[in-house]
């Protein structure tokens, strides 16, 4: 396990404050300073630079902090793996998951429930943001596992397929387009409601439309809304057409309050992916979570 001296460095480095580190570690500020001086003497280089009333990391300090993030992650993996080996029901720890809106609202509740039945003492933390911001949270080490729509070709991530979803055009059953069968070109003239920029749903839709010769700028977009529920509720009150995950509107389609608009030649499929930081080991906890999620939706990882 990581020595206390290095834990002191970690708290000072992440908070850039000796007083905050002292508060978090329940020791005095002089004690914090003593540990840092001792560590700098052992390593042989300064780790912090004072600038007036503030501090910043030196080059060696930034390098050590990067190693500390990896060490902290490994420490958590070891602890959770050992707990799982001892007893799944007694395993303790925390799993921080970040997911885009559709997954958070319509996929993960079922997965979280199944996971807690198997690991009742593991605390699950869910961050719900659009795909772009979820990946930022992963880079910033706010979460351990991301689940997003669409594949991002970035070298800093390792990705694995989870499940498939379909984005479909829908409108209110009272809309004049409710019983329409359209060709793709006709979409340009119709009022459209879209998700906000940065949304994975919007990105997948834009790619599919471009393959059919239509850019988002060609469409008559009358509003952009942040979040699936906001878009859904708008459509229920309006005549416009919007694109939503089939997962998100199963109840509305069944009750006939929303209807699918048939568009000839348009098929918008997307994959949901598990994403981790590249180079990090997949611990037993994350592995178990992914297996449970795949089982709930009859997917093979």
C-alpha positions as CSV (number, residue, x, y, z in Angstrom):
1,X,0.0,0.0,0.0
2,X,1.1,3.6,-0.6
3,X,3.0,5.1,2.3
4,X,1.5,8.0,4.3
5,X,4.3,10.3,3.1
6,X,3.3,9.8,-0.5
7,X,-0.4,10.2,0.4
8,X,0.5,13.6,1.9
9,X,2.2,14.6,-1.3
10,X,-0.9,13.4,-3.3
11,X,-3.3,15.6,-1.3
12,X,-1.1,18.6,-1.5
13,X,-0.5,18.2,-5.2
14,X,-4.2,17.6,-6.1
15,X,-5.4,20.5,-4.0
16,X,-2.3,22.7,-4.3
17,X,-2.8,23.6,-0.7
18,X,-0.9,22.6,2.5
19,X,-3.8,23.6,4.7
20,X,-6.4,21.7,2.6
21,X,-4.2,18.6,2.7
22,X,-3.8,18.9,6.5
23,X,-7.6,19.2,6.8
24,X,-8.2,16.1,4.7
25,X,-5.6,14.0,6.4
26,X,-6.5,15.2,10.0
27,X,-2.9,16.3,10.7
28,X,-1.4,19.8,11.3
29,X,-0.1,22.0,8.6
30,X,3.5,21.9,10.0
31,X,3.2,18.1,9.9
32,X,2.3,18.3,6.2
33,X,5.3,20.6,5.5
34,X,7.6,18.2,7.4
35,X,6.5,15.2,5.3
36,X,6.9,17.1,2.1
37,X,10.4,18.3,3.0
38,X,11.4,14.7,4.0
39,X,10.1,13.3,0.7
40,X,11.9,16.0,-1.3
41,X,15.1,15.2,0.6
42,X,14.7,11.5,-0.2
43,X,14.0,12.1,-3.9
44,X,16.6,14.8,-4.2
45,X,14.5,17.3,-6.2
46,X,11.9,20.0,-5.2
47,X,8.3,19.0,-5.8
48,X,6.6,22.3,-5.2
49,X,7.4,25.9,-6.1
50,X,6.0,28.8,-4.0
51,X,4.6,31.8,-5.8
52,X,3.5,34.4,-3.3
53,X,0.7,32.8,-1.3
54,X,0.1,29.9,-3.7
55,X,2.1,26.9,-4.7
56,X,2.5,25.0,-8.0
57,X,4.1,21.7,-9.0
58,X,7.6,21.6,-10.4
59,X,8.4,19.3,-13.4
60,X,9.4,16.4,-11.1
61,X,6.3,17.1,-9.0
62,X,4.0,16.8,-12.0
63,X,5.7,13.5,-13.0
64,X,5.3,12.1,-9.4
65,X,1.6,13.1,-9.4
66,X,1.0,11.2,-12.6
67,X,2.6,8.1,-11.0
68,X,0.5,8.7,-7.9
69,X,-2.7,8.6,-9.9
70,X,-1.7,5.3,-11.4
71,X,-0.6,4.0,-7.9
72,X,-3.9,5.1,-6.4
73,X,-5.8,3.3,-9.1
74,X,-3.8,0.1,-8.6
75,X,-4.3,0.3,-4.8
76,X,-8.1,0.4,-5.4
77,X,-7.9,-2.5,-7.8
78,X,-5.9,-4.6,-5.3
79,X,-8.3,-3.8,-2.5
80,X,-11.4,-4.6,-4.5
81,X,-10.0,-7.7,-6.1
82,X,-8.9,-9.1,-2.7
83,X,-12.4,-8.3,-1.2
84,X,-14.1,-10.0,-4.1
85,X,-11.9,-13.1,-3.7
86,X,-12.8,-13.2,0.0
87,X,-16.5,-12.8,-0.5
88,X,-18.5,-11.1,-3.2
89,X,-21.3,-10.2,-0.8
90,X,-18.8,-8.7,1.7
91,X,-16.7,-6.8,-1.0
92,X,-16.5,-3.1,-0.3
93,X,-15.3,-0.2,-2.3
94,X,-16.6,2.3,-4.9
95,X,-17.1,2.1,-8.6
96,X,-17.5,5.4,-10.4
97,X,-19.3,5.2,-13.7
98,X,-19.9,8.0,-16.2
99,X,-22.6,7.6,-18.9
100,X,-24.3,9.6,-21.5
101,X,-28.0,10.5,-20.9
102,X,-29.7,7.7,-22.8
103,X,-27.6,5.0,-21.0
104,X,-28.0,6.7,-17.6
105,X,-31.8,6.9,-17.8
106,X,-32.8,3.8,-19.8
107,X,-30.0,1.2,-19.5
108,X,-28.1,1.6,-16.2
109,X,-31.0,1.4,-13.7
110,X,-31.5,-2.3,-14.6
111,X,-27.7,-2.9,-14.6
112,X,-27.1,-1.1,-11.2
113,X,-29.9,-3.1,-9.6
114,X,-28.5,-6.4,-10.8
115,X,-25.0,-5.4,-9.7
116,X,-26.1,-4.4,-6.2
117,X,-27.8,-7.8,-5.7
118,X,-24.4,-9.4,-6.3
119,X,-22.2,-6.8,-4.6
120,X,-24.5,-5.1,-2.0
121,X,-21.7,-3.2,-0.2
122,X,-20.0,-1.7,-3.3
123,X,-21.0,2.0,-3.6
124,X,-21.9,3.0,-7.2
125,X,-21.5,6.6,-8.3
126,X,-23.1,7.7,-11.5
127,X,-22.2,10.9,-13.4
128,X,-24.7,11.7,-16.2
129,X,-23.4,14.1,-18.9
130,X,-23.2,14.1,-22.7
131,X,-20.6,11.9,-24.3
132,X,-18.1,14.7,-24.8
133,X,-18.1,15.7,-21.1
134,X,-18.1,12.1,-19.9
135,X,-14.8,11.5,-21.7
136,X,-13.4,14.7,-20.1
137,X,-14.4,13.3,-16.7
138,X,-12.6,10.0,-17.6
139,X,-9.4,11.9,-18.6
140,X,-9.6,14.0,-15.4
141,X,-9.9,10.7,-13.4
142,X,-13.3,11.7,-12.0
143,X,-14.7,8.2,-13.1
144,X,-13.3,4.7,-13.5
145,X,-15.5,3.6,-16.4
146,X,-17.3,5.5,-19.1
147,X,-20.2,4.2,-21.2
148,X,-20.9,6.3,-24.3
149,X,-22.5,6.1,-27.7
150,X,-20.2,6.1,-30.7
151,X,-16.6,5.2,-31.0
152,X,-14.0,7.9,-30.4
153,X,-10.7,7.3,-32.3
154,X,-8.4,8.7,-29.5
155,X,-5.2,7.0,-28.5
156,X,-5.8,7.8,-24.8
157,X,-8.8,5.4,-24.5
158,X,-9.4,1.7,-24.7
159,X,-12.9,0.7,-25.8
160,X,-15.1,-2.3,-26.0
161,X,-18.5,-2.8,-27.6
162,X,-21.4,-3.1,-25.2
163,X,-24.8,-3.0,-27.0
164,X,-26.6,-1.6,-30.1
165,X,-29.3,1.0,-30.2
166,X,-31.3,2.7,-32.9
167,X,-32.1,6.4,-33.3
168,X,-35.5,6.9,-34.9
169,X,-37.5,10.0,-36.1
170,X,-40.6,10.5,-34.0
171,X,-43.4,13.1,-33.5
172,X,-46.5,13.5,-31.5
173,X,-49.4,11.3,-32.5
174,X,-51.3,14.6,-33.1
175,X,-48.7,15.9,-35.5
176,X,-49.5,16.0,-39.2
177,X,-46.4,13.9,-39.9
178,X,-47.5,11.1,-37.6
179,X,-48.7,8.9,-40.4
180,X,-46.3,10.1,-43.0
181,X,-43.9,8.0,-45.0
182,X,-41.1,10.3,-46.2
183,X,-38.1,10.2,-48.4
184,X,-34.8,11.6,-46.9
185,X,-34.9,14.7,-49.0
186,X,-38.2,15.7,-47.5
187,X,-36.6,16.0,-44.1
188,X,-35.0,19.3,-45.1
189,X,-38.4,21.2,-45.2
190,X,-39.8,19.9,-42.0
191,X,-39.5,21.5,-38.5
192,X,-36.8,19.6,-36.5
193,X,-35.9,19.5,-32.8
194,X,-32.3,18.4,-32.2
195,X,-30.1,17.5,-29.2
196,X,-27.4,19.9,-28.1
197,X,-23.9,20.0,-29.6
198,X,-21.6,17.5,-28.0
199,X,-24.4,14.9,-27.7
200,X,-23.5,11.4,-28.9
201,X,-27.0,11.0,-30.3
202,X,-26.5,14.1,-32.5
203,X,-23.1,13.0,-33.6
204,X,-24.3,9.5,-34.8
205,X,-27.3,11.1,-36.5
206,X,-25.2,13.7,-38.3
207,X,-22.8,11.0,-39.6
208,X,-25.7,8.9,-41.0
209,X,-27.4,11.9,-42.6
210,X,-24.1,13.0,-44.3
211,X,-23.8,9.6,-45.8
212,X,-27.1,10.3,-47.4
213,X,-26.0,13.7,-48.7
214,X,-27.7,15.8,-46.0
215,X,-25.9,18.1,-43.5
216,X,-27.4,19.3,-40.3
217,X,-27.2,22.8,-41.7
218,X,-29.6,21.7,-44.5
219,X,-32.3,21.0,-41.9
220,X,-34.9,23.3,-40.6
221,X,-33.8,23.1,-36.9
222,X,-36.2,25.2,-34.8
223,X,-34.7,24.2,-31.4
224,X,-31.8,22.4,-29.7
225,X,-32.4,20.8,-26.3
226,X,-30.0,19.4,-23.7
227,X,-31.2,16.0,-22.7
228,X,-33.4,13.2,-23.9
229,X,-36.3,14.0,-21.6
230,X,-36.5,17.6,-22.6
231,X,-36.6,16.7,-26.2
232,X,-39.2,14.0,-25.6
233,X,-41.5,16.3,-23.7
234,X,-41.2,19.1,-26.3
235,X,-42.2,16.7,-29.0
236,X,-45.3,15.6,-27.0
237,X,-46.5,19.2,-27.1
238,X,-45.5,20.2,-30.6
239,X,-45.9,19.1,-34.2
240,X,-42.1,19.0,-35.0
241,X,-40.0,15.9,-35.6
242,X,-37.1,14.8,-33.4
243,X,-34.6,11.9,-33.3
244,X,-34.6,9.8,-30.2
245,X,-33.3,6.5,-29.0
246,X,-35.8,3.7,-29.3
247,X,-34.7,2.7,-25.8
248,X,-35.9,6.1,-24.5
249,X,-39.4,6.0,-25.9
250,X,-40.6,2.5,-25.6
251,X,-43.5,3.5,-23.3
252,X,-44.5,6.4,-25.5
253,X,-44.6,4.3,-28.6
254,X,-46.6,1.6,-26.8
255,X,-49.1,4.2,-25.5
256,X,-49.2,5.8,-29.0
257,X,-48.4,9.3,-27.6
258,X,-45.3,9.4,-29.9
259,X,-45.2,7.8,-33.3
260,X,-42.3,6.7,-35.4
261,X,-42.0,8.6,-38.7
262,X,-41.0,6.3,-41.5
263,X,-38.2,7.7,-43.6
264,X,-37.3,5.6,-46.6
265,X,-33.6,4.6,-46.7
266,X,-32.8,6.0,-43.3
267,X,-31.4,3.6,-40.7
268,X,-29.5,5.2,-37.7
269,X,-27.8,2.5,-35.6
270,X,-25.3,3.1,-33.0
271,X,-23.1,1.1,-30.6
272,X,-22.7,1.8,-26.9
273,X,-19.1,1.4,-25.8
274,X,-17.3,0.8,-22.5
275,X,-14.3,3.1,-22.3
276,X,-11.4,3.2,-19.9
277,X,-8.1,5.1,-19.8
278,X,-5.5,3.4,-21.9
279,X,-2.9,1.5,-20.1
280,X,-4.9,0.9,-16.9
281,X,-5.7,-2.6,-15.7
282,X,-9.3,-3.8,-15.7
283,X,-9.9,-4.8,-12.1
284,X,-12.3,-7.5,-11.0
285,X,-14.9,-4.9,-10.1
286,X,-15.1,-3.3,-13.5
287,X,-14.9,-6.7,-15.2
288,X,-17.8,-7.9,-13.1
289,X,-19.8,-4.7,-13.8
290,X,-19.3,-5.2,-17.6
291,X,-20.3,-8.8,-17.5
292,X,-23.5,-8.1,-15.5
293,X,-24.3,-5.3,-18.0
294,X,-23.8,-7.5,-20.9
295,X,-25.9,-10.3,-19.4
296,X,-28.8,-7.9,-18.7
297,X,-28.9,-7.0,-22.4
298,X,-28.0,-10.4,-23.8
299,X,-24.7,-9.2,-25.2
300,X,-21.4,-11.0,-25.5
301,X,-18.3,-9.1,-24.6
